[in-house]
Amino acid sequence: MDRIAPLKNPVQEYAWGSRSAIQALLGLPVPGERPAAELWLGAHPKAPSRVFVDGGWRSLEKLIERNPVSVLGREVAERFRGRLPFLFKVLAADRPLSIQVHPDLEQARQGFERENRQGIPLDAPERDYRDPSHKPELLCALTPFEALKGFRSPGDIVALFAGMELRSLSRELEGLKTGQDGSALRAFFISLLSLDDDSRVRVIDEAAQKAARLLGKDRAYFWMLELSREYPGDIWVLSPLILNLMELKPGEAMYVPAGELHSYLRGVGVELMASSDNVLRGGLTSKHVDIPELLRVVDFQVEPVHKIRPSPGKVAGKMVYPTPAEEFQLSVIRISPEEPFQSPGERCVEIMICMEGEARVRGGEDEPPVLCRKGDSVIVPASVGPYRIEGKATLYSAAARRIEAKPA
C-alpha cells in the first residue's frame, strides 16, 4: 500500500455516549436515534477501520497483515511485530464512564495468559484481560472536558470530607489524618469498599444530603451528587472527593498511565492509546467488576496532576502533545491557504481526521490529492514518504512514535 487513502470508521454505541457530537462531526442527523460514544480509527481486531484501495473498501487490519512494512514503516513494523501499535478515537461522553484502571505490560501479559489457561472465552463478560497489551492513553479535549484522574493527597481528601461533616465515615478517615503515604490511601480505600450494605447506604445518603448544600464550594460536590443520582447505592459515587477532578479546556490534554484510577465524566475529545481493550472496572457501571484484581493493579501513590499543552514540532504547522508512550504520538495540524503543511521525508504511518475546514492531502506529485472535509479521515502509509496538506483546516494526527537510531 503506497497511497494516501480515505477511511471508514466504526462507531461504538455505548449508553454513556452523545446523540449529537459524533453525529454532527460525521454529517449525520442530529439528534441521533442512539448514543454514539466512540469513533474508532485504527486496526483493532474488535472493530477495524476500512480503507478505500483498489476500487473497494478493505479492512485496515488485513491490509497491515499483508503489507506491514509498506503501511507501518520498517522500524515500527519490526518493533511492534507487524501491528498498528495505537488506536485513535473521537470520544463523546454525555454521562460518566466507569471508574477504571489499565494494567502495565507485564500485568497484561500475565493476566491474559492466566485467563487463557482458565479457558475464559475472549468475549466473555467476566473476562478482565482481552489481549496481552497495556493501554496508556492520552485524552485531548475538543470541548470543555471533565474527568477524574489519580488520587488526591490524603490532606485534600480529609478536607473535602470534613466540609461535609460526615459522621458516618469518621472512623475510616482517621487513618488519612495521620498517614500521608500510599499505604494510608490504600487502607482508606479498602475500608470504603468493605462497608456492609447498611453502612454503605447510610454513608451515601448522608454524603448526598451534605453535598447538595455545598455545590458552590467545590466542583467535586457537584459531581458527587450527579454520580449518586446516576448510580444510587454505589460507594464509588464518593470518587470525586478521592480522585483529582480535571477540568480541561479545548486543546488541553491529560495522560493516563498504567495503574492510575480514572473516569471521564463529560465532554468531547480525541483519545489516543496503545491498541488494547484491557479495562479493569471498579464501579459506576453495570459491566463486570473485579475488585481484587483492580486492587492488585492500582497505584496508590499520589502524583501531581498535569495538563498537557502542545509544543511546536520539528516541522512548521504541527503542534505535538508530548507523552512517555512508545506506541503513539498525537499532533494537531492547522493549515491556511498562505501556510500549507509539508511533512518530513523520514516518517512512519499516520492516521488523520479533519475537525474543521477542508484540506487536500497529497503524496507524490503524480498522485491526485485526497479531499478531507470535517469528519473525514485518511491513512498516510509510511511508503508514501513526504506529503503535503493544502487548504484551510484543522486536523488531528495520530502516528506511531518513531525511535531515532542512535549513532554507532
N, C-alpha and C positions, 0 to 999 in steps of 0.2 A: 504494500500500500504506500504510494508515493505522492498522493494528492491531498489537499485540504478538502474535507468533506462535511456536509451537514449531518446533524444528529437528530434522531427522535428519541425522547427520553421518557421512561415510565414515571407515572405519578402514583405515590403511595397515599391511600385514603385511610388515615387514622382519625379516630374520634376527636382528637385534640386539634385537628387542622383547621384551616380557614376556608370559608366559602367564597372568598374574594381575591386574596393576594396572588396565589399562583394562577388562578383562572384569568385575572387581569393581565398578568405577565405574558400568558400564552395566547391572549386574544380570545378566550372562551367566554360564554355568557356568565354574567355576574348578577346575582349570587349563583353559585353552582348548586346543583341538587345535592351533592355530597361534599364533605370537607376534604380538601386537598392539603395534605400535611407536608409532603416532601416530593420534590422533583429530583430524581436520581440521574446523574450524568457520570457514566463510568462503565465498568465491565464486571460488576459484582454478579456472581452466578445467580443470585436471587432475582435480579431484575436488571439485566444489561441493557445499555443503550443500543440503538440500531444506527448503522452508518449507511449513507447512500453511496454505493460503489457499484460500478459495472451495471448501471441501469436498474438496480434494485436495492432494497433495504436488508442489510446483513447484521447479524449480531456482532457487536464490538468484541465481546468475549471470544467468539470463534475466530474473528479476523486476527486478533492478537495471538491466539494459539497457533495460527498458521504462519504469521509473519512477525514474530516478536521483535526482532532486531530492526526491521523496517519501521514498525509503528513506534516502539519504545525508545529506540537507540540502543547501541550495543552495551554501553556501560549500565544502563538501567535494566535492560533485559537480563544481563548476567547477574546483577546484584539481587534482583527480585524474581529470579527463576522464570522469566518469561511472562510475568503477570503485571498488569497495571497496578501499581502499589497504592493508589489513592482512590477514594470515592468522593465525588463532588456533588453537593446538594444545594437546592434552594429550600429553606425550611420556613414554614408559616405556622406559628402557634397562636391559636385563639384561646386555648386553655392550657394549663400547666402540664408538662410532661412528668413522668415518674421520677422519683429520686433514684439515682443510679450511679454506678461506678463501672469503669472498664479495667480489665486486668492488664498487667505488664506482659511482655512477650513470653517469659518463662512460665508465668501462671497460666497464660492462654494455652501454651503447648501442653503442659501437664494436665490441665482441665479437659482439653479436647481429647487427649489420649485416654484419660480415665473414663470419660463418658462413652467413648467408643468401646472400651473393654466391657463396660456395663451393658452394652447393647442398646443404649438410648438412641432412637432414631434422630437424625439431624433436624427434622421438622417437628419433633415432639415439643409440646408446650412447656414441659418441665425441664427441657434442656437448657443448661447455662452457657455452654461453650459450643458454638456452631462452626467454628474454624480455629486454627491454631495461631491466630494473629492477634496482636494488640491493636488498640484503637485510640491513639492520641488524636485529638481533634481541635480544630480552630473554628470559631463562630464569629463572623463579621456581620455587624448589624447593617441592614438596609433601611430599617425604620427604628424608632426608639425601641430598645430591646431590654427586657429584664430577665435575670437568671440568678440562680443560687449556685455558688461555687466555693468549695473548700470551707474548712471550719473557721469560725470567728475565734478570737482569742478567748480563753476562759473568762477573763475580766469583762469583755464585751457581752458574753453570754449572760453572765451573772447580772450585769447592769440592765439588760433588756428584760430579763425575768423579774428583776427587782422592781422595775417600773410598773409591772402588773400586780405586784404584791401577792404572788401565788402562795397560798398556804399549803396547797396540796402537793407542792414539789420542794418544800423547804429542806427536807432531809436529803434528797438527791442532789440539790445544789450546793450543799455544804462542802463536798469534795472539791468543787471548782473554785471555791473561795480561797482554799489553801494550796491547791495544786495548780501549777501553771504550765504543765507539760502535756505531752500526748497521752500519757497513762491516765491522767485525771480526766481528759476528754473521753477516752475510751470507756472508763468506768461510768461516767455520767451517761454516755450514750447507751451503754448496755443496761443501765438502770431504767432508762425510759422504755427500752424495748422489752424489759422484763416485768413491767407493771401488769398486775392482774386486770381482768376486764372492768371490775368496778372502779379501781383506782384510775385506770386509763380514761374512762368516761368522765369521771369527776375532774381530772386534770384538764381535759379538753374543754369541757363545759365552762369551767372557771376561767380558763385562759381566753376563750372566745368572748365571754362577757366582759372581761377586763380589757381585752384588745379593742373592743368596739368603742371604748371611751378614750382610747389613746391614738386614734387614727392620724391625728395631726402631729403627733410627737415623733414618729419614726415610720418609714415606709414598711418596715418589717411587720408591724402590727396589721397594716392593711392586708399584706399577703397572707399572714397567718389566718386572718378572718376569712379571706377568699378561699383558702385551702380547706378550712373547716366546713365551709358551705358545700364545696365540691366533693370532699371526701370525709363526711362525718364519721367520727369514731376511729379515724386513723391517726395514730400518735405522731406520724410524720408531718401533720399539719403544723407542728411546732418548728419545722425546719428553718423558716425564715429567721427565727431567733437564735439558731445554732450555726447556720451557714451564712457566709458572706452574701449580701444582696448586691448584685452587679446591675448597674443601670448604664447601658451603652447608648451613645448617640450614633446616628448613621455614620458609617465609616470607621467606627471603633470596633475592636475585636477582643476576644479573650481566648486563651489557650487552655485546654483541659488535658492534663497528663494522666497517665495511669494512676489509679488509686485515689483519685480525687472525687468525692461525692459532689454531684451537681444535678441541677434541674433547670430546664428552660421554661420560663413562666409565660412570657407573652412577647410577640414581636415577629418580624420577618428578617431573615438573614441568609447569607450564603455560608454553608458549612463545608469544611474540607477535612478529611480524616484518612487515616490508613484504612485500606479496604478490608473491613471486618464487620461482623454483625454480633460481636460479643458484648452483651449488656447484662450486668447483674443489678436487678432492681430490688429496692428496699421497701418502697411503699408508694402511695398516691397512684395506684394502678390496680387494674383488675387482672393483669398478667401475672405470670409466675414470679414468686418472690422466694429467695433463698437467703435467709438472714445469716446462717453460719458461714456460707461461702462469701457473702458480702463482707462480713466482719474480717474474714481472712485476707481480703484484698484491700480494704480501705486503709488509707494512710491517715493517721490521726495527728500528724504534725501540723502545726499552724504555720502557714506561709503567707507573706504579704500578697495581696491581690494586685494584679497589674492589668491595666488596659493596654492593648497593643494598638499603636498607630503606625500607618505605613511610612516607610522611608524610601527615598529615591533609589531605584535600582541602578544597574550598570548602564542601562540604556535610557535615553530621554523618553519621557512619556509614560514610563512604567513605575508604579509605586509598589513596594514589596512589603508584606507582613512577615516579620522575622519570627521564627519558632525554632525549637531544637529538633523538630521532627525530621527524620531522614526520608520519609516517604513522599512528602509533598511540600509545595510552596504556593502560596496564594498571592496574586498580584492584581492590581486594578490598572487598566489602561484607558486613558482618556485621549481622544483624538479630535481634531478640528480640521477644516479644510486647509488651514495655514500650517498645521502641525500634525502630519501623519506619523504613524509609528513604524519604525524599521527594526526588526529583530536582529539579534546577533547571528552569526553563521553557525557557531557551535551551540547546539541546543538539543533538548530531548522532547518527548511527547508533551503536548498541551491540549487541554480542553477549555474552550472559551464560551461564555454566554453573554449576550448583549442585554444590558439592563435598560438602556435608553438610547434613542437615536437610531442611526443607520450607518453601517460600516460595510466596506468591501475588503475582504481578506484575500490576499493574492500571494501565491507561491512564486514559481518561476515565471519569467516574462511571457512564456508561451502558453501559460495556463490561464484560463478565464478566472476572474475573481469570484469568490463565493459571497453572495449578498447576505448580510446578517442584520436583521431588524430586532426590535425589542422582543425578547423571549426566544430568539433563535440561538442555536449553539452549533459549534463546529469542533472538529478534532483536527489538529495540525500534527501529523506524524513527524517523527524525527527525521525521516528520509527526505522530507520537503526541503530541509535546510532553511536558509533565511526566508522570512516572509515579510509582507508589508500590509498595513491596515490604513485605509483612507476613508474619509467621510467625517461625520460628526456624531460621536457615540461614546458611551461608557461601557466597557467590557470587563468582566472578571475572568481571570485566567488561572486555571489550576495546572500545575506542572509537577512532574516528578523532580525531586531535588537532585541536581547533578553533583557528584562528588569529584572535585577537581583532582586530577592526578598530581601526586607530589613529585617534584623534580628528583631525579636519581642522585 
